[in-house]
Amino acid sequence: MSKARDFLVAAATLLLGRGRKRRLRPGERERIVVVPTPKEPDAELLAIGLLFAASLCGLAFVVIYVLDRLPAHTQLLGLALGLAFVFLAAALVVTAKRLVPNEELEEDYPEHEHPDEQERIAQVVDESGLTRRRLFVLALGAAGGSIGLALLTPVASLGPAIHLARFYLTPWRRGTRLVDDEGKPYRADDIEEGTFYTAFAEGADKEAMASSLVVVRLPERELDLPPENAGYDAKGIVAFSKICTHAGCAVALYRKPMFAPTDPKPALICPCHYSTFEPQTGGKVIFGPAGRKLPMLPLSIDGKGFLRARGNFDSPVGPSWWGVRTRKPTT
Amino acid sequence: MIRAIVRFLDQRTGTAPFLRRTLRYLFPDHWSFLLGEVSLYAFVVLVGTGIYLTLFYEDSTAKVVYHGSYAPLQGREMTHAYRSVLDLSTNVKAGLLIRQTHHWAANVFIAAVVLHLLRIFFTGAYRKPRELTYWIGLTMLVVSLLEGYLGYSLADDLLSGMGLAIGNAVALSIPFIGGNLAALIWDGPFPGGPAFFPRMYIVHVFLIPALLATLLAVHLALVALKHHTQFRQSPRETERKLVGVPTFPGQAPRSLGLFAAVVAVLFLLGGLVQINPIWLWGPYHTYSATNGAQPDWYLGWLIGALRIMPGFDVVIGDYTVVPNPFWGGALLPLVFFGFLYLWPWLERRLTGDYAYHNLLDRPRDAPMRTAIGYAIAIEIFLVFLAGSADRADVLFGLPYVPQIWAYRVLVIAGPFLAGAIAYRVCVELQRGERVEHERKAAEHAAGAARSRA
């Protein structure tokens, strides 16, 4: 038994001594790099306590995750994880402020430049002789340029960039019926004054920019359509593209005067940048950043009372682009 | 143990001298130097939470009818993209926490970058030899704005769709190339072809993060190569001599503490403060829009600029040359960032100061720079405020149209006034310091004379 104990003691001594011996290499004087500060047992205890609290919160996160029937699950999860990091941060601040030595050292900034090395580099390039062969450098540049161009060319396949005629296409044709969100055709009688309706081209993709309309009914005597839009209304019902000509958002607000005559006239407003269009004058801009009128669609009422398009928009739908012709009707 | 690890590393990489220098690399101490670190740590959180989100997100805009657990949207038609974000928020355990933390981290990240930029600008830290660091930092800001925009666009809720429509209009409005550029990016007219969302997705989760990480690495390497700038807080700090706390053991726990604090704040925000509740906005359709829509804060200046622009397109005959969104959505950021990129060069030309600078200016030390920077900051802030005019209308009953007219005047007059005031304040502060200095010297002389008498 005692032999075994002696062996253990000897092993422990060796084990502990081993590290210490190695620190002193022959001929090397032990030298302090980091100047130690006085021990602070309170601070150490505080840091340990905070780290313990951090572990508790971390475990709490796991427990909350498992107990998913808890109310306010997301809030509790965030609180647990957040507090774990709060305690960790506090522990690290205590460590930084009171446990580790607070050194403030000085050091030289690095040299601004190395003129000899700069010169050496220039010399190496010069002496290679390559830069003096003008034609060679030119050919190298040409090769690099054309290969670069070749490698960039496939980018053109990303979209139909060349054929912008598509921007003028709409699903509206003479006789296309106006339908609601669920595809039910609108009758002229469905359209009442004082509110607006969203309509689509029958059978068309509702998401296509040129498909959606905003439809309002105005008293016919209030209509003041310009000559080019004469007859676009159907008994006071007027229809415009629902897409704002400024930035392409949906014109989703209708301002209707409720306390005439002090309030402004009815207006269609885009909630993105508050471009304001006047329905009774054919969609003219009366406020906001839009640069051109809201495209207007001519309407008619068929024998059964359904609303139909009587042609296409008077101008391009959606936000303007370079070269868009502001008075070109859509196709 | 430590020795064994260090020996192992050194024998195989030969980096012991480098590691030792790194451990004893000096960090000058000032609270404002932590702003860059805050953005770094927010970026780490963004990458971590972002990876998690990619495991749930679907980038398809194919339509699907919703029959999930969120009752108010039952039976509504929506895209796979929107439904995947909805499911992540309502069904995935801790999914909402991670999504909200990601969104908060993006907002905090860009806020920290902007504050960091203000610090760099007003202290002249960008001056020779640190222009490259500055330009790379600016580039990271520009790229981050795009990254954030793409991030909240991917959710395909009503607000993100409206944001994309505006982005599309701004792209269209660029003279000469606009129409073609937008058609290329969107794979056709808005709302774009089926390839558009996968494109946004790969750019958001791979291309830009990889670019940001690369720029970040170069940014930090450049900082370390030329060492930090410092304020002259005592006579010890000079252009040649740096005073600071070593990486280890001094700086490491501080910096890690800051890291933990940033993560703590982000998770607390993500858990406790709702952000972008997409289930309330509903799915996007080109024909829907909602009132009071606002982008994330860092794009507020662009929406403000779009809103206060008077309504005109530049038209020759009936050919549109410059559509309206160009001014606020493309030209303003171009001029603003163009100015910031050129500023170090402009300042050198203006002041003739081609010297190396390791010591920072206080804002008052360079009144002209402070005045110009302040004027520009105020301009951007006014445009940003103009973007909230609709909220002011709803919250305080201030009528919208007169507000917009007021902002149109303010954005022209405000910067000049602000710049003049800033210049005056700087000059007066300098004068005050001189007077104080002379008073001290006189008192000292008087005291010395008295003691002699």
Interface residues (C-beta under 8 A of the other chain):
Chain A: G19 R22 V34 Y65 D68 H73 T74 Q75 L76 L77 G78 L79 L81 G82 L83 A84 F85 V86 L88 A89 A90 A91 L92 V93 T95 A96 L99 V100 P101 N102 E103 E104 L105 E106 E107 D108 Y109 P110 H112 V155 A156 L158 G159 P160 A161 I162 L164 R166 F167 T198 F200 K206 E207 A208 M209 S211 S212 K242 I243 H246 A247 G248 C249 A250 V251 A252 L253 C270 P271 C272 H273 Y274 S275 V285 F287 G288 P289 A290 G291 R292 G318 P319 S320 W321 W322 G323 V324 R325 T326 R327 K328
Chain B: R3 R24 L26 D29 K93 A94 L96 L97 Q100 T101 P129 M162 A165 I166 N168 A169 V170 L172 S173 I174 P175 F176 I177 G178 G179 N180 L181 A182 A183 L184 I185 W186 D187 G188 P189 F190 P191 G193 A195 R199 L225 K226 H227 R236 E239 R240 K241 L242 V243 G244 V245 P246 P249 G250 P253 R254 L256 G257 L258 F259 A260 A261 V263 A264 V265 F267 L268 L269 G270 G271 L272 H285 T286 Y287 S288 A289 T290 N291 G292 A293 I303 L306 R307 I308 M309 P310 G311 F312 D313 V315 D318 Y319 T320 V321 V322 P323 N324 P325 G328 G329 Y356 N358 D390 Y400 V401 I404
